[in-house]
Amino acid sequence: EMGLDDLLKRQNRRTYGEWLYDICELPPPVARPSLQPSEHGSAAARRLIRARAPDASQVVCFNTGGSSRWEQKRWKQDSYRQLALAIRAADPAAAIILTGGPDEAAFNAALLAPNAPFVDGGTDNAIDAFAGLIAASDVVVTPDSLGYHIACAVGTPAICLVGPTSPWELDTYDTNRVLHADLECISCYLARCPLATTCMDALTPPMVLPVVSEVRAQRH
């Protein structure tokens, strides 16, 4: 019913994993999904990181992939840029890999301006190569998207930035964090936001940076 009724999705406070376990009469806890990138995909990710960030202290992956269905699902360009600069200011040796899907080609190209603090991870990766890149990272910052679910499946801690979709239905498996602005209209499921300041405008880099720092510290 939640798949057909956005009001039910907004009212829901259980994860999809919890619902599915109940439907299948399985005992909790909800198990993490599992995806093992091929050696080819893993090797391609290692080569990219060695070539473009050989002295990286840690690898932080920014996956900008969202969805063309919801205009505000993707975090803002300037927010990604400010967060990257803050991470690099605290740790100049951190490598920040920028990736996404084909719909993010222009979005990421604008972020990859001269002197930008990013390593280009591409927007045309096959799923296996994309999974390899996420698996090779220490932490992933991503909207509610394929990138988040792949991070869950390969075991890379993820920070999921959520606005027009439900933050409450996402399983976190004790390693992930789901962040959203403190607005009543979160999980609106509207195709376009009618407000001048959107939920993704209200989710600012200073709100995200401490969580990234905390998760990165746990990876040392």
FENURNOR-V53708 format. One record per helix or strand. SS is the DSSP state (H for helix, E for strand). FROM is the first residue (numbers start at 1). LEN is the number of residues. Records with the same first field share a line. If there is no record, write none. Layout:
SS=FROM-LEN / FROM-LEN
This chain:
H=6-6 / 16-8 / 39-14 / 77-14 / 102-10 / 127-9 / 146-9 / 199-4 / 205-15
E=59-5 / 95-5 / 119-4 / 139-5 / 158-4 / 177-3
